[in-house]
Amino acid sequence: MIDIFNLAEEVAVVIGGSGELGGAAAVGLARAGARVAVVGLNTERGETRAKSIIDQGGTARFFQADALDPERLHAAHLEIEKTIGSPTILVNAAGGNDLNVCVTPDHPLEKITLENWRHNFDLNLIAGVLLPCQEIGTAMVARQRGSIINFASVSGHLPLSRVVAYSASKAGVLSLTKFLAREWATRGVRVNSITPGFFPTKLNRKLLFNPDGSPTPRTQSILRHTPMERFGDPAELTGAILFLASSKASGFVTGIDLCVDGGFLAHTI
């Protein structure tokens, strides 16, 4: 029987692999047999992630790079090619939310600076999709082989309260994913996205929990709106990642967004 999720012949690059959700993707890909390049800003966390994968019997190496720096991203790509091979899977998990761009009663829309607004778009759309696809995605196109998986968000589908720039930038991720899927569909490269629901991470923990660990009113609202009535665990992204990464499992799938959200986007009232 053919194992359609066997990635033993693949080289996976995870941009943002030193983070929590990107790190979970890196671990899952390595367990499926891929050689994994963990790419991120934080050397300590990235090295720890790569070592953890190696300790579990996988193959991984950390490459320090700022995905907003085209020259450093190019250097990391060249190093990946020399040391572990030509990338065939690209997971774009870099991104974040600048809390200075949150709209609150004390911080209305007119107080948001262009600098803060642009920072969110830089994180989620430029570093999160555009530059890695220009650098690594186009190399896949030249070889006519590859799968690209971009991290979107439920707030890209339904603009959530407060996080205005984050929501707008993630909507851009969804749009750019479909554009690239169409452009590269006959050139051997599939481009899809996944939409995680709510997963507590260092980036959003302040919005979800009070200093004493109790849930904030926002958390209560999120869980009421999530049919499963809980947060996701990063490991629960693995199945979606492996499905979209594997050409045996999803060879005729491109331009889709796969939601892993506990039913959040299925719920209205």
Protein Blocks (a to p, Z undefined) as FASTA:
>chain_A
ZZfkbcklbccddehklmmklmmmmmmmmmnopacddddfblmlmmmmmmmmmmnopacd
dddddfklmklmmmmmmmmmmmnopcfbdcdfbdcddfklcccfklcfklpcfklmmmmm
mmmmmmmmmmmmmmmmmmmmmnopacddddddfklmmccehilmlmmmmmmmmmmmmmmm
mmmmmnopacddddddddddfklmmmmpcfkopacfklmmmmmmmmnlpacdfklmmmmm
mmmmpmklmmmgghiacddehommmpcZZ
